[in-house]
Amino acid sequence: MKIVITEKVNKELLDWQDKQIEKIQFVSWTAELNYKPQQNETNLYHFIRQGPSEFLIQDLPLNRKFVLNYRSTPGSHQLEFKDDQQAVVAKIYLRDKTQYVERLEILDRFGKTLTNLTYSGKKIIQQIDYNSQGHPVINCFIGKDKKITTYWSFSQKKLKNIGMSLITDGKETFYNSYWDWHFKTFRDIITSFQDVSEIISYEAPTLSIDIKNRRVQYGELVSYQKMRQPQKWIIGFQQQNFWKPRNDVSRVAKSIGYHQIDFDAPYVDNEEWMLAQLEKYCSKVYPGDLVVWQYPKYSPQLELVMLNWFHEKKVIVSSFIHDISLLREEIQDREHYSSGADKKLLASFDTNIVPENFVAPLQKLTKIVLKNVIALAPYDFITQDKVVPAKFSKNIVYAGSLIKFPGLQNIDFKLTVYGEKNFSDINITNANIMNGGFMPAEDLASNLNEGFGLIWDEDKNNSYRQIYTQWNWPYKFSLYMASGLPVIAWSGSAIANLIKIAHVGIVVDNLSQVNDELGKITEQEFNAMAVNASTIGSKLADGDSTKSALTRLENLVFSQKNIVLE
């Protein structure tokens, strides 16, 4: 949060605020009675802002002693009171286009102002008394919960404040000047807020306070805004277990300077809803900024609306691809999904962070050519727990849906399965398969501490499933690495080569080979694989993969400046 100390909020400050990413809080000290503070503004004289005057002329006590005179000559006041000698003793100023008294000026017999009274509601909220030379000597503000009186002296052709009295709850405190009270109150207000990053004194003295503080003059903020650096944005997801891969990307991105954009939930599948969300949450995204859109998020139809909206604003949009339906399943248009819109969307991102093995089949099977591809290593798996090597065991765990699993009755090795609703949807009679129950993904990582992790997708009802594993980086791999577990995977999968090179597990052609391969593993070999797994897992737990991809993206977008919006 930035705090701006200013006499009052003007158009320059409001325009500057609209272009800020951080929250802005104004602290103002104007006592103008017709001034309306902003919602995010704390005004030192808020206690006198009771609303428009409700005083009618007949409410004034002068009615009992003096004669009301309607002015017939032009002037700034509308009415007068005169004494029996026809001398003007008071001038009345009405609120614009009403019969309510806004201010009453009391005069002496020589026409000099003695007192000015200002009304709000049914009360006097300001009284200024003057000396015989016409200089103010006392200025009093009277409010609901406090009363401020400032004292003035005119000497050496200057009007000086010589003290101030503050009465709160019947207790009076004196200050050498109203600025002493201002500074104390500024500090009290500022310390009531958390995460204050900077104080900007706008045409005001700077404070003595342990927070970054700078003074600016009128017009400087406009120049400052012109020097604004491009900003980085990341689209967020709800904090739910099945969104953990996307939440991890957001978490890492925020740690390296990205600002998160969160839309309302649940989404509504129409263009007006998406446009309203963009207007609501993306008003501070400006030309030249970078937005990372985690694909897929909604329907491709809505995501195209998003992409077009940003492109009209000359904003660069990069995909961060987690899954591609066009490669994972037989494509049929359905509610919320159009294959044509999906193809157009993928081909239209300005840059793409994607598992490198997706690129060739996407072009071969769908004719989509991704622009400006940044290859992604295995997905991160963020966890706060220290990643340590798993203990030696030949037990096997599987985290995920059993719907993707082939021939459960043929499993001839001990397998503990962790997943939501797995055993409620499938009738399992194989004694080798045990239900580990369900745990949130991050908790699961810290509880998997021995044996091997199995990576396997082979749905007999979906011919695309196993082919998909030839291209995809499985999130299970990242989970197991963050648990320090060596892995078992299909030899034809995208992850198989990495497993062999990094020596973090074994690969098999089919599950019937698992028992034989496990029989060949010694405790020493297991421990070496577990150490290697924990080394990779520590990097994935710290977000190294995402940081690397985003850094390369920024170099492409901001350094080379070779991204051209179509």
C-alpha positions in Angstrom: 0.0 0.0 0.0 1.1 3.5 -0.8 -0.1 6.4 1.4 -0.4 9.9 -0.1 -0.4 12.9 2.3 -2.1 15.8 0.6 -4.1 18.9 1.5 -6.9 17.5 -0.7 -7.3 15.0 -3.5 -7.3 16.5 -7.0 -7.6 15.2 -10.5 -3.8 14.6 -10.9 -3.9 12.3 -7.9 -7.0 10.4 -9.1 -5.5 9.9 -12.6 -2.2 8.7 -11.0 -4.1 6.4 -8.7 -5.9 4.7 -11.6 -2.5 3.6 -13.0 -1.2 2.1 -9.8 -1.0 -1.6 -9.0 -0.7 -1.1 -5.3 -3.6 0.0 -3.2 -3.6 3.8 -2.5 -4.7 5.4 0.7 -5.1 9.2 0.8 -4.6 11.2 4.0 -5.9 14.8 3.6 -6.1 17.8 5.9 -8.4 20.2 4.1 -11.1 21.8 6.2 -13.2 23.0 3.3 -16.8 22.3 4.3 -18.0 21.4 0.8 -15.1 19.0 0.2 -16.1 15.3 -0.4 -13.4 12.8 0.6 -12.8 9.7 -1.5 -13.7 6.3 -0.2 -10.0 5.5 0.3 -9.3 8.8 2.1 -8.8 9.7 5.7 -9.5 13.4 6.3 -8.3 15.0 9.5 -11.3 17.2 9.6 -13.8 14.5 9.0 -15.5 15.3 12.3 -17.0 18.5 10.9 -18.5 16.9 7.8 -22.1 16.4 9.0 -23.8 17.3 5.7 -25.5 20.4 4.2 -26.9 23.1 6.4 -30.5 22.9 7.6 -30.5 26.4 9.1 -33.3 28.6 7.8 -33.2 32.4 8.2 -36.0 32.2 10.8 -33.7 30.0 12.9 -31.1 32.7 13.3 -31.2 34.6 16.7 -30.6 37.9 14.9 -34.3 37.8 13.9 -35.3 38.9 17.3 -33.3 42.1 17.3 -32.5 43.2 13.8 -34.4 43.8 10.6 -33.9 41.4 7.6 -33.1 43.3 4.5 -33.3 41.8 0.9 -30.4 43.1 -1.1 -31.2 44.8 -4.3 -27.7 45.4 -5.4 -25.3 42.7 -6.8 -23.0 41.0 -4.4 -21.7 37.7 -3.1 -24.2 37.5 -0.2 -27.9 37.3 -0.6 -29.4 38.9 2.5 -28.5 41.3 5.3 -29.6 42.2 8.8 -29.7 45.9 9.7 -30.1 47.8 13.0 -32.4 50.6 13.7 -29.8 53.1 12.3 -29.8 51.2 8.9 -26.3 49.9 9.5 -25.6 46.4 8.2 -24.7 44.1 11.2 -24.7 40.8 9.4 -24.5 39.3 5.9 -26.2 36.0 5.1 -24.9 33.6 2.5 -27.3 30.9 1.3 -26.5 27.5 0.0 -26.7 27.5 -3.8 -30.3 27.5 -5.0 -31.8 26.9 -1.6 -33.2 28.9 1.4 -30.7 27.3 3.8 -28.1 29.5 5.5 -24.5 28.3 4.7 -22.6 31.2 6.3 -23.3 34.2 8.5 -20.8 37.1 8.7 -21.2 39.5 11.7 -20.0 43.1 11.3 -19.1 46.0 13.7 -20.6 49.4 13.3 -17.7 50.4 10.9 -18.5 47.5 8.5 -15.5 45.4 9.6 -16.0 41.6 10.0 -16.0 40.5 13.6 -17.0 36.8 13.2 -17.8 34.3 10.5 -20.1 31.4 11.4 -20.5 28.4 9.1 -23.4 25.9 9.5 -23.8 22.2 8.8 -26.9 20.3 9.7 -28.4 22.1 12.6 -25.1 23.2 14.1 -22.4 25.7 13.8 -19.3 23.8 12.7 -16.8 26.7 12.2 -16.4 30.0 13.9 -13.7 32.6 12.9 -13.1 35.7 15.0 -11.2 38.7 13.7 -9.4 41.6 15.3 -10.0 45.3 14.5 -7.5 45.1 11.6 -9.5 42.3 10.0 -7.0 39.6 10.7 -8.3 36.2 12.1 -7.3 35.6 15.7 -9.2 32.4 16.5 -10.5 29.7 14.1 -12.6 27.1 15.7 -13.9 23.8 14.2 -16.7 22.1 16.2 -17.7 18.5 15.4 -19.5 15.5 16.8 -16.6 14.1 18.8 -14.0 16.9 19.0 -13.3 20.6 18.8 -10.2 22.2 17.4 -9.3 25.8 18.0 -6.3 27.4 16.3 -4.8 30.7 17.4 -3.3 33.3 15.1 -1.1 36.4 15.2 -0.4 38.9 12.5 3.1 40.3 12.7 5.8 41.5 10.2 3.1 41.3 7.5 2.6 37.6 8.1 -0.2 35.6 9.6 1.3 33.0 12.0 -0.3 30.1 13.8 0.8 30.4 17.4 -1.0 27.4 18.9 -3.8 24.9 18.8 -6.2 23.4 21.3 -7.8 20.0 20.8 -10.7 18.9 22.9 -11.6 15.2 22.6 -14.1 13.5 25.0 -13.9 16.5 27.3 -10.1 16.4 27.5 -8.0 19.3 26.2 -4.6 19.0 24.6 -2.4 21.9 23.5 0.0 22.0 20.6 2.5 24.6 19.6 1.0 24.7 16.1 -1.6 22.8 14.1 1.2 21.2 12.1 2.4 19.4 15.3 -1.1 17.9 15.6 -1.1 17.1 11.8 2.2 15.2 12.0 1.1 13.2 15.1 -2.2 12.3 13.5 -0.5 11.4 10.2 1.8 9.0 12.0 -1.2 7.5 14.0 -3.1 7.0 10.7 -0.2 5.5 8.9 0.7 3.0 11.6 -2.9 1.8 11.7 -2.3 0.3 8.2 -0.3 -2.8 7.4 2.2 -3.3 4.6 2.8 0.4 3.8 5.5 0.4 1.1 5.9 4.2 0.6 4.6 7.6 1.8 4.3 10.3 -0.8 4.0 13.8 0.6 2.1 15.7 -2.2 3.0 19.4 -1.8 3.4 18.7 1.9 6.4 18.4 4.3 7.9 14.9 4.6 7.5 12.9 7.8 10.1 11.7 10.2 9.1 8.0 10.1 10.7 4.6 9.4 9.0 4.2 6.0 10.2 5.2 2.5 9.0 8.8 2.2 9.3 11.2 -0.7 8.0 14.7 -1.5 6.5 15.6 -4.9 5.1 18.8 -6.3 2.1 19.3 -8.5 2.8 17.9 -12.0 5.6 15.5 -10.9 3.4 12.5 -10.7 2.5 12.9 -14.4 6.1 12.8 -15.3 6.7 9.9 -12.9 3.8 8.0 -14.6 5.3 8.4 -18.0 8.4 6.4 -16.8 6.2 3.5 -15.7 7.9 0.2 -16.4 5.9 -2.7 -18.0 4.2 -4.8 -15.4 3.9 -8.6 -15.2 0.5 -10.3 -14.4 -0.5 -13.9 -13.7 -4.0 -15.3 -13.8 -4.9 -17.0 -10.6 -7.1 -20.0 -9.7 -9.3 -20.8 -6.7 -7.4 -22.5 -3.9 -8.6 -26.1 -4.5 -6.7 -29.3 -4.4 -7.2 -30.1 -8.1 -6.0 -26.6 -9.1 -2.7 -27.1 -7.2 -0.5 -27.1 -10.4 -2.0 -23.8 -11.4 -1.8 -22.4 -7.9 1.8 -23.3 -7.7 2.6 -21.4 -10.9 0.8 -18.3 -9.5 2.6 -18.7 -6.2 6.0 -18.8 -7.9 5.2 -16.0 -10.3 4.1 -13.7 -7.4 7.5 -14.5 -5.7 9.3 -13.0 -8.7 7.2 -9.8 -9.1 4.0 -10.8 -10.9 0.7 -9.4 -9.8 -2.1 -11.9 -9.6 -5.5 -11.3 -11.3 -8.4 -13.3 -9.7 -11.8 -13.4 -11.4 -15.1 -14.1 -9.7 -16.3 -17.7 -9.2 -18.3 -19.5 -10.5 -17.7 -18.3 -14.0 -20.7 -17.6 -16.3 -20.3 -18.8 -19.9 -21.2 -15.7 -21.8 -19.2 -12.9 -23.4 -20.7 -10.2 -21.3 -19.6 -11.9 -18.1 -16.0 -12.2 -19.3 -15.9 -8.6 -20.5 -17.2 -7.4 -17.2 -14.5 -9.4 -15.4 -11.8 -7.9 -17.5 -13.1 -4.4 -16.9 -13.4 -5.1 -13.2 -10.0 -6.7 -12.5 -7.7 -5.7 -15.4 -8.2 -1.9 -15.5 -4.6 -1.4 -14.4 -3.1 -3.6 -17.1 -1.6 -1.2 -19.7 -0.1 -1.4 -23.2 3.3 -3.2 -23.1 2.4 -5.2 -20.0 2.7 -9.0 -20.0 -0.2 -11.3 -18.9 0.4 -15.0 -18.3 -2.8 -16.9 -18.9 -2.9 -20.3 -17.4 -4.4 -22.5 -20.2 -7.0 -23.9 -20.1 -9.1 -21.8 -17.6 -12.6 -21.4 -18.9 -14.1 -22.3 -22.3 -12.0 -21.4 -25.3 -14.8 -19.2 -26.5 -14.5 -17.0 -23.4 -10.7 -17.2 -23.5 -10.8 -15.8 -27.0 -12.8 -12.9 -25.7 -10.1 -12.4 -23.1 -7.3 -12.5 -25.7 -9.0 -10.1 -28.1 -9.6 -7.7 -25.2 -6.0 -7.6 -24.1 -4.7 -7.4 -27.7 -6.9 -4.3 -28.3 -5.1 -2.8 -25.4 -1.7 -3.8 -26.9 -1.0 -6.1 -24.0 1.2 -9.2 -24.6 -0.5 -12.5 -23.6 1.5 -15.7 -23.0 -0.1 -19.1 -22.4 1.2 -21.3 -19.6 -0.1 -24.6 -20.9 -1.1 -27.3 -18.4 -3.2 -29.5 -20.6 -4.4 -29.7 -24.2 -7.7 -31.4 -24.8 -7.1 -31.5 -28.6 -4.4 -34.1 -27.9 -5.9 -35.9 -24.9 -9.2 -37.1 -26.1 -11.4 -37.5 -29.2 -12.7 -34.0 -29.8 -16.4 -33.4 -29.9 -17.9 -30.0 -29.6 -20.1 -29.7 -26.5 -21.4 -27.2 -24.1 -18.6 -24.7 -23.1 -16.3 -26.2 -25.6 -15.7 -25.5 -29.3 -12.7 -27.2 -31.0 -12.6 -24.5 -33.6 -12.3 -21.8 -30.9 -9.7 -23.9 -29.1 -7.5 -24.1 -32.2 -7.8 -20.4 -32.9 -7.0 -19.6 -29.2 -3.8 -21.7 -29.1 -2.6 -20.3 -32.4 -3.2 -16.7 -31.2 -1.2 -16.5 -27.9 1.8 -14.2 -28.4 4.1 -16.6 -26.6 3.6 -20.1 -25.1 5.2 -21.9 -22.1 4.5 -25.5 -22.9 6.1 -29.0 -22.4 8.3 -29.2 -25.5 6.9 -32.6 -26.5 3.5 -31.1 -27.2 4.7 -28.9 -30.0 5.3 -31.4 -32.8 2.1 -33.5 -32.3 0.0 -30.4 -32.0 1.2 -29.2 -35.4 0.9 -32.7 -37.0 -2.6 -33.6 -35.6 -4.3 -30.2 -35.5 -2.2 -28.0 -37.8 -1.7 -25.6 -35.0 1.7 -23.8 -35.0 2.4 -22.2 -31.6 4.2 -18.9 -31.6 7.3 -18.1 -29.6 7.6 -21.4 -27.7 9.4 -21.6 -24.4 10.0 -25.2 -23.4 8.9 -26.2 -19.9 10.7 -28.7 -17.8 8.6 -30.9 -15.5 6.0 -28.9 -13.6 6.9 -27.7 -10.1 5.4 -29.1 -7.0 5.6 -26.4 -4.3 5.8 -27.6 -0.7 7.1 -25.9 2.4 8.5 -29.2 3.8 12.1 -30.1 3.3 12.5 -32.7 0.6 14.4 -35.8 1.9 15.2 -39.1 0.2 12.6 -41.8 0.7 13.3 -44.8 2.9 14.2 -48.1 1.3 11.1 -50.2 0.5 9.7 -52.0 -2.5 6.2 -50.9 -1.7 4.6 -48.9 -4.5 2.2 -45.9 -4.2 0.0 -44.4 -6.8 -1.6 -41.0 -6.5 -4.4 -40.3 -8.9 -7.6 -41.6 -10.5 -8.0 -45.4 -11.0 -10.2 -44.7 -13.9 -7.0 -44.3 -16.0 -5.6 -47.6 -14.7 -5.6 -50.8 -16.9 -6.5 -54.3 -15.7 -6.7 -53.7 -11.9 -7.4 -57.4 -11.3 -4.0 -58.2 -12.9 -1.9 -56.2 -10.5 0.5 -58.6 -8.9 2.5 -56.2 -6.7 1.5 -54.4 -3.5 0.0 -51.0 -4.5 -1.4 -48.3 -2.2 -3.6 -45.9 -3.9 -4.3 -42.3 -2.8 -7.1 -40.5 -4.5 -10.5 -38.9 -4.0 -13.5 -41.2 -4.6 -11.4 -43.9 -6.2 -12.9 -46.7 -4.2 -16.4 -45.4 -4.3 -16.6 -45.5 -8.1 -14.8 -48.8 -8.8 -15.3 -52.2 -7.3 -11.9 -53.6 -6.5 -11.5 -57.2 -5.4 -7.7 -57.5 -5.8 -6.1 -57.9 -2.4 -2.8 -56.4 -3.7 -4.5 -53.0 -4.0 -5.0 -51.0 -0.8 -6.9 -47.7 -0.2 -4.6 -45.0 1.2 -7.5 -42.6 1.4 -7.5 -39.0 0.3 -5.1 -36.2 1.3 -4.6 -32.7 -0.2 -1.7 -32.9 -2.6 0.8 -30.9 -0.4 0.0 -33.0 2.6 0.4 -36.2 0.5 3.9 -35.1 -0.5 5.1 -35.0 3.1 3.5 -38.4 3.9 4.9 -40.4 1.0 8.2 -41.3 2.5 9.1 -44.8 1.4 9.2 -47.0 -1.6 8.4 -46.1 -5.3 5.9 -43.9 -6.9 4.0 -45.3 -9.9 3.3 -43.1 -13.0 0.8 -44.8 -15.3 -2.1 -43.7 -17.6 -3.7 -46.4 -19.8 -7.5 -46.1 -20.0 -8.8 -48.9 -22.2 -11.9 -46.8 -23.0 -9.7 -43.9 -24.2 -7.2 -44.7 -26.9 -5.7 -41.2 -26.6 -4.7 -41.6 -23.0 -1.5 -43.6 -23.3 -0.5 -41.7 -26.5 -0.9 -38.5 -24.5 1.7 -39.7 -22.0 4.3 -39.7 -24.8 4.1 -35.9 -24.8 3.0 -34.7 -21.4 5.0 -34.0 -18.3 3.0 -35.9 -15.6 2.3 -34.0 -12.4 2.7 -37.3 -10.5 6.4 -37.2 -11.3 6.7 -33.8 -9.6 4.8 -35.0 -6.6 7.0 -38.1 -6.2 10.2 -36.1 -6.7 9.0 -33.7 -4.0 8.5 -36.7 -1.8 12.0 -38.1 -2.5 10.5 -41.2 -4.1 12.1 -43.0 -7.0 9.5 -43.7 -9.7 8.2 -46.4 -12.0 7.0 -45.3 -15.4 6.1 -46.6 -18.9 9.2 -46.8 -21.2 7.3 -44.9 -24.0 6.3 -41.9 -21.9 7.8 -38.4 -22.2 9.2 -38.7 -18.7 11.0 -42.0 -19.3 14.2 -40.5 -20.8 14.6 -38.1 -17.9 14.1 -40.9 -15.4 16.9 -42.9 -17.0 19.3 -40.0 -17.4 18.7 -38.6 -13.9 18.7 -42.2 -12.4 15.6 -41.5 -10.3 13.7 -44.8 -11.0 13.0 -47.6 -13.5 11.0 -47.8 -16.7 9.0 -50.8 -17.9 7.1 -51.7 -21.1 4.1 -53.0 -19.1 3.0 -53.5 -15.5 3.7 -57.2 -15.6 7.4 -56.4 -15.6 7.3 -54.5 -12.3 7.9 -57.4 -9.9 10.9 -58.6 -11.9 12.5 -55.2 -12.1 11.9 -54.5 -8.4 13.7 -57.8 -7.7 16.8 -56.5 -9.3 17.0 -53.3 -7.1 19.4 -53.4 -4.2 19.0 -51.2 -1.2 22.1 -49.3 -2.2 20.7 -48.7 -5.7 17.4 -47.5 -4.2 19.1 -45.1 -1.9 21.1 -43.6 -4.8 17.9 -43.1 -6.8 16.1 -41.6 -3.7 18.9 -39.1 -3.2 18.7 -38.1 -6.9 14.9 -37.8 -6.6 15.1 -35.6 -3.6 17.7 -33.3 -5.4 15.3 -32.8 -8.3 12.3 -32.6 -5.8 14.0 -29.8 -3.9 14.3 -27.7 -7.0 10.7 -28.4 -8.1 9.5 -27.6 -4.5 11.2 -24.3 -4.8 9.7 -23.4 -8.1 12.9 -23.6 -10.2 11.1 -24.9 -13.3 8.5 -22.1 -13.3 11.0 -19.4 -12.5 13.2 -20.5 -15.4 10.4 -20.5 -17.9 9.1 -17.1 -16.7 12.6 -15.6 -16.8 13.1 -16.8 -20.4 9.6 -15.4 -21.2 10.5 -12.0 -19.8 13.8 -11.9 -21.7 11.9 -12.7 -24.9 9.1 -10.1 -24.3 10.9 -7.2 -22.6 14.6 -7.5 -23.6 14.5 -8.4 -27.3 11.2 -6.6 -27.9 10.5 -8.8 -30.8 6.9 -9.7 -30.0 4.5 -8.2 -32.5 0.8 -8.1 -31.7 -1.3 -9.0 -34.7 
